[in-house]
Amino acid sequence: MPKPTIAIVGRPNVGKSTFANVG
């Protein structure tokens, strides 16, 4: 799995891609 990168909406990515975290 990709490493937790910068959160787009300000939330830390937990085991998901950067673009996977949308809310």
N, CA, C and O of each residue as an XYZ file, in Angstrom:
92
protein
N       0.837     -1.207      0.000
C       0.000      0.000      0.000
C       0.874      1.260      0.000
O       1.960      1.269      0.579
N       0.399      2.301     -0.641
C       1.159      3.557     -0.686
C       1.265      4.189      0.687
O       0.360      4.067      1.512
N       2.367      4.859      0.923
C       2.554      5.492      2.228
C       1.597      6.663      2.394
O       1.213      7.286      1.404
N       1.209      6.970      3.617
C       0.325      8.105      3.884
C       0.997      9.413      3.497
O       2.002      9.808      4.088
N       0.432     10.081      2.498
C       1.038     11.323      2.027
C       0.271     12.522      2.550
O      -0.517     12.399      3.487
N       0.496     13.673      1.953
C      -0.171     14.893      2.405
C      -1.672     14.793      2.189
O      -2.132     14.406      1.114
N      -2.420     15.139      3.204
C      -3.876     15.078      3.101
C      -4.393     16.271      2.311
O      -3.968     17.407      2.526
N      -5.318     15.996      1.393
C      -5.853     17.060      0.543
C      -6.852     17.917      1.310
O      -6.868     19.139      1.169
N      -7.675     17.279      2.113
C      -8.701     18.030      2.836
C      -8.253     18.334      4.259
O      -9.049     18.779      5.086
N      -6.979     18.092      4.539
C      -6.453     18.401      5.855
C      -6.522     17.218      6.804
O      -6.149     17.331      7.972
N      -7.001     16.078      6.304
C      -7.059     14.892      7.173
C      -5.932     13.933      6.797
O      -5.644     13.759      5.612
N      -5.296     13.314      7.776
C      -4.213     12.371      7.518
C      -4.727     11.120      6.829
O      -5.762     10.569      7.202
N      -3.989     10.679      5.818
C      -4.403      9.483      5.082
C      -4.041      8.242      5.882
O      -2.891      8.075      6.289
N      -5.002      7.386      6.105
C      -4.752      6.187      6.883
C      -4.836      4.965      5.982
O      -5.920      4.435      5.739
N      -3.676      4.519      5.483
C      -3.655      3.342      4.628
C      -4.328      3.584      3.291
O      -4.769      2.634      2.643
N      -4.417      4.831      2.865
C      -5.050      5.136      1.578
C      -4.173      6.083      0.780
O      -3.270      6.715      1.328
N      -4.436      6.179     -0.498
C      -3.671      7.080     -1.340
C      -4.054      8.526     -1.040
O      -5.024      8.791     -0.329
N      -3.284      9.446     -1.588
C      -3.551     10.859     -1.345
C      -4.903     11.247     -1.906
O      -5.671     11.967     -1.267
N      -5.190     10.763     -3.106
C      -6.440     11.127     -3.767
C      -7.601     10.272     -3.278
O      -8.750     10.491     -3.663
N      -7.292      9.295     -2.424
C      -8.356      8.421     -1.936
C      -9.075      9.072     -0.759
O     -10.235      8.776     -0.473
N      -8.355      9.968     -0.085
C      -8.956     10.626      1.073
C      -9.655     11.910      0.644
O      -9.001     12.930      0.425
N     -10.969     11.866      0.523
C     -11.705     13.059      0.105
C     -12.834     13.329      1.087
O     -14.009     13.277      0.723
N     -12.482     13.612      2.308
C     -13.485     13.895      3.305
C     -13.222     13.056      4.538
O     -13.966     13.144      5.514
